[in-house]
Amino acid sequence: MERWDVTVVGAGWAGLAAAVALAGTGARVQVLEAARRPGGRARRVRLGGLEADNGQHLLLGACRAVLGLRARLGLDPEAGFTRLPLRLRVEGPDGGPRLDLRLPSRLPPAPGLALALLRAAALGLPTRLAAVARLGRLRRAPAADADLPAARWLIEAGMPGPLRALLWEPLALAALNTPAREASARVLGRLLAEAFAGAGSADLLVPATDLGRLFPEPAVDWLRARGHAVRLGTAVTGIEAECGRISALRTRTQRLAVDGAVVLATAPWHTARLLAPLPGCAALARRLQALGSMPVTTVYLRYPEPVRLEPPILGVAGATVQWLFDRRLAGQRGLIAAVVSGPGPHMALRAAALARRVAAEVARLRPAWPPPAEVRTVRERRATFAARAGCEALRPGHATPLANLLLAGDHTATGLPATLEGAARSGLACARVLADGRP
């Protein structure tokens, strides 16, 4: 029987980050994944004759953990992305600019944002002056024990109503996948602090390929080429513990004895189910269950290849669709991704009805475009944890009551919302703990 120093449960971004980092320390690693493809909740999917992502993702220039992981695999970190200076253009449901914010590339992010706000003529001069005067207040996020909803935090910071509606609240929903009236001001504040920390940190990094090829699939190939095991289609259905340690993992067909450590890198609801029966872990499982979840819906519209969205990332106010992304940035010309974050009335619509509504909204925004030749809808009903005010008290650290069991995932206490960067950082943190020999 093969002996593994570490077993990673879950081949999403957190689990593969842990596995790659641990393999680099000389540990023998096996990865067990229930799905047939790696990537977890950020993966490549087939939609009829179309291959795309199960949701549109982008990163910030501050997302150095993901870039570092690509470098570990021998990949050019930047080659996986199209780097764009931050530009946020928002149009009304029938077209026409409501906001067009462009950060000057020659300035550091914080003064650049102030200048961009002053130049955003569609807002009106009083709104722009008030916004710039109060920007400094957004650098003071609430303490962990004094969290509050992001919408209230923005009001208390004195942000003018038009700017809250067109910029800050849509950004909170997009970044935290939680409506601003519920979203954690502390998590939003942490994200803003990182985005405006230094040169290039606020740039948008748009994947230049699908999510599978960006990291998960190369990571699996890299691990296997070095003698580590990645077993796809192998769901862990139960965990056994003895004397304060994990002793075995159960799959549908096997009982796998555990000699070394285990990194549990599954979605929080799966992690809670696996932890609940284990000694000393019931309270931890309840915290994970209390986090809750939020959906993301992506509608893909295929147009003739000459169709282009300018700018390639566009916000939409007053419509079902919230953001449009031109997938030409990922090498898919003529494909537009329409994103609807969080809950809402759209969740009650059947996929076909939602697709028709979104296609009609896009037609009003861009009446010169021909009708789409194909429309496909991807619904992730539990795409992320719910980053509500107070969620930081529920998010676990990496250690557990069982000595050889660690937790990874974007839901752990990274301080970030449910992002690829947060997942990567959590996996790297678990690898550091194990490399230091602490469990």
N, C-alpha and C positions, 0 to 999 in steps of 0.2 A: 504494500500500500504506500502510495506517495505521501510524503510529509510536506506540509506547507507551513511556512512561518506565519503567513497572514492569509486569511480568507476574506475577500471583499464580497459582500452581498449587494449586488446592484452595479450594472455597467452603464449608469448615467454619468454625467460630467463629474460629480463628486466622487463616485466610486472609482472611475478610471483615473482621475487625478491622484487619488490615494495610491492606486496600484502602480502607476508609472513612477511616482516619487519613491515608493517603497522599493520597487525593482532597482532603482538607481542607487539604493543603499546596500544592495547585495541580498536583500530578503527574497525568499522564494514565495511567489504570490499566485493564488488562484482567485479567479473572479467568477461568480455565479450570477447569471442574469435570466430572469423569467422570459423576456421577450426574445424574438429571433434576431432582432437588430439592436445594436448598442445605441446609447444616447438618452435613454430614459424619456423625460418629458420635453426633450429638445433633440429631435431626431428627424431623419429623412423618412418620408412616407410616400407611398404610391397612391395616386388618386386617378383611377382609370388609366389613361395613357400618360398621365402627368406625374412626374416626380418632383416633390417640393418638400417644404418643411412642415411639421405639424403646428407651427406657429412662427410668426416673424420675430426675429430677435435682432437687436443691435447692442453693441457695447460702447463704452466710453473709453477715451484714451487713458483714463485712470485704471483700466482693467488689466493690470499687469500680470496677474496670475495666469489668465488664459494665454496671453502672449508668451509667458515663460514656459508653459506646458508645451506649446507648439515647438519652441526652441529645443526642449528636452527630446522631442521626437525627431530632431534633425530637420524640422521644417522651418522655412523662413516665416517668422511670426507675422510680419506685416503683409506677406503675400496672400494670406488667407482673408484679408479684409480690404475694403475700399475705405480709406480715411478721408473724411469730409470735415471741413470746419463747421462748427455748430451753426446751423441755420434752421429756424423754426418759422415756417410760413403756415398760416391758418387762413382758410377761406370759408365763406358762408356756404350754406347748402346749395345755392344756385351760382356759385362762383363769386369772384371778387374778393380782394384781400381784406381780412380783418386784422391781421398781424403779420409782419414780416421782419423777423429778428435775425440779424447776421452778426456773429462775433468776428471782429477784425482779427486776422491771423497774426498780426504783428504785435498785439498786446497780450499781456497775461490775462487769464480768463476773468478775474474779478473786475478790473477796470474795463476790460473789453465788453463785459455784459452791461456795465453802466453806459458806455458809449453806444452800444447797440440799442439799448432802450431809448436813449435820447434821439436816435435816428429813426425810430419806428413811428413814422409820421401818421400811420393810420390810427394810432391810439389817441392823438390829441395832446397838445403840449402840457396841460395841467396834470394829466395822468402820467405822462413820462417823467415830469419833474418830481412828482410825489413818489413814484416808484423808485427812482434813483436815490432820493433822499432816505428811503427806508430799506435799501438793500442790505445794509449792515445788520439789520435785525434778524435776517434769515441765517446769519452765521451763528446764532445762539439757539441751537435746538434744545428742546426741553430735556431735563434730566430723566433718567429711566423711571423714577418714581413719580414723575410729574408730567407724564406724556398726555397728549391731548390730540383731538382730530386735526388733521392738516388744515382743513378749511377754517377752523377756528384760529389756529396758529397764524395763518396768513392774515386774517382779519386783525388779530391782536398786534401783528407786526406792522399794520397800517398799509398793507398792499391795496391799491385802488381796485374797486370792484371790476372794471373792465379787464384789468390785467389778471386778476384772479381767475376770471371766467375764461379768458382766451389763452393764458399761459400756464399759470401755476397749478390750477386744479386739473386741467388735462394732463399736465406732466406728472402730477401725483398719481392719477389713474393709470397712465401708461407705465410708469416706472414701478409702482407698487401693486398694480393690478387690483386696486381697492379704491372705491370712490373716495374723494377727498373729504367728504363729510364723515367718513369712518376711518380713513387711513391714518397711520401713525406719523405724527409730526416728527418724532424722534428719528424714525427710519428715513423719512424724506430729508430731514436736515443732515443726516450723516451722508446720504448720497450727494446732496448739493455740495457739502464740504469737500468731498473727494473730487467732484467734477470741476470745482473751481480752485483746486489746490495748487496747480502749477501749469507750466507751458504744455500744451497739448492734451491736458487731462480732460478738457471739455469737448475734444474732437469726437465725432461720431465714427465708430468702427462698424461698418456694415459688412456682414459676411459676403465674401466674393465667391462663395460656393455654397452648396447646401450644408446644413448643420452636421450631417453624418460625416462628410468628408473634411469638415473643418477640424475636428478633433477626435470624436469617438472611434471612427473606423481606423484611422491611422494609429490610434493608441492600442487598439486590439491587435493590429498587425505587428506593431512594435513589441508588445508583450509576448506574443506567440513566437516571434522570431528569436527571442532570448530565452525560450524554454519555460515561460510562465503559462499558466492555463487560463483560458477564457472559455467558459462553458455557457453558450447561449441556449435559450429554451430550457433552462434549469431553474425552476422556481423553488425558492426556499419556503416551505410551508409551516415549519415549526423549528423552535430552538430548544435544546435541552441544557440544563445547568446542574452542576454539582459542586458543592464546596465553594460557592461564590465565584465560579468560573463557567464559561461556556464549555460544554463537553461534546456536543454534537449538533449538527444541523440536519434537519429532515427535508427531503424533497419528496415529490410525488412517488418516486420509485426507490429511493435510497435513504440510508442513514449514514451521514458522513461524520466520522469522528474528528474532533478538533483538538490538535495539540498546541497550536499557537494562538495568535490573536485573531479577532473577528472585527471587521469594520462593517457596520450595518449602514449602507448608503442607499436606502430605499425611500420612497415618498413618505411623508410623515404619517399618513393614515395607514400605510402598510407597516411602518416601523412600530406604530402603536399596537397594532394587532399582534405582531410578533413578540413585543415586550410584555404585554399585559399578563400572561401566565407566569412569567419568570419571577423568582424570588426577589423582593425588594424593588421591582420595576413598575408596580401598578400605578404609583403616583406619577411617574415619568410618562407612562402611557396615557394617563388622563390629560396631562398637560399638552401632549401632542394632539390628542383628539380635540381639545379645546381650541387649538389654533384655527381650525376650520379651513376652508378652501375657497378659491375663487376661479371662475371660468375665463377662458379666452376663446374667442371665435375668430377664425380667419377665413375670408372668402377670397378665393383665387379666381381672377377673371383673365381669360386668355384672349388677347387681341392680335391683329396682324403685327408682325415684328417691327414695322416702322413706328408703331405707336409708342410714344415716350411721355413720361410724366415729368414735368418741370415745375419746381425742383423735384428730385427723385423721392423725397420724403415730404409728405404734405398732410397737415392737420386739417380736419373738417369740423366746423362748428355747427350745432343745431341739426345734426343728422344722426342716423343710426351708426354709420361708419365714422370712426374717430380719426384714423390715420390711413393714408395710402402710401404704399412702398412700391417703387418700380423695381421689379426683380431683374432688370437688366444688370443691376449691380452685382447680382449673383450669377450672371451669365445666361439668364432666361429672358430674352428680349420679347417684348409684347405681353409679358405676364405681370399683372398688377395684384398685389396682396392688399386686401382691405381688412383692417383689424378693428375688432370691437372688444375692448378689455372689460373685464368685470361683469357683474350681473346687470339685468335690465329686462325690459319687455321683449327684447329680441330673443331671449332664451325660450319664450313660449312659442315662437314660430317654428314651423317645420323647416328643414334645411332648404327645401326648394323655394318656399315662400320668402325666407330670409335672403336667399340668393337673388331672387327677383327684385326685392326691395333695394339691396345694395347696388345691383346693376343699374337700377333706375336712378339712384342717387349719384352714381358716378356719371351717368349720362347727362344729368343736369349740370354737374360740375364741368364736364368736358363734352359739350354738345357736338363738337366736330369729330369725335371718335366714332368709329363704326360700332355696331353692337358686338359684344364679346362672342366669340365662337364657342366658348366653353366656360362654364362657371362651376366651381367645386367648393364645397364648404367643409371646413375642419373645425369640429367643436372639441375642445378639451374642457370637460366640465369641472375637472379638478386640476387646473393647470398649475396653480401656485397655492401656497398657504395664504391665508387672509391676513394681510399686514395692517391689522386694525390698531388703533391706539391701545397701548398696553400690551401688545403682543410680545414685546421683549421679555416680559416676565414669564412668558410661556415657552420661549425658545430655549431648548436645552443646550448645554455645553457638549463637549465631545465625550467626556467621561460618563460612565454609568455605574450603578451599584455592583456590576459584575466586573471583576478585575481585568479580564482580557477582552472586553467588549467596548468598542468605541462607536460613536455615532457621527456620520457625515451627511451632508445634504444642505441645500440652500436654506432650509428651515432651521438649522442650528444657529447658534448665537454668533453670527458673523457681523451683525450690525447693519447688513445690507438687505435689501428686499430679495425676493426670489429671482435671482439672476444667474446667468452662466458664471459670472465672476464670483458670486457668493458661493456657488456650488464648488467651483475650483478651489477657492480658498479653504473651504471646510475640509476637502479631501487632503490638501497639502498640510493642514494643521494636524490631522490624524496621523499622517505619515511622520511628521516631526515628533509627535508624542511617542510613537512606536520606535522610531530610530533612537530616541533618547532612553529607551528601555524602561519607561515608567509603568505600563500596565503590568 
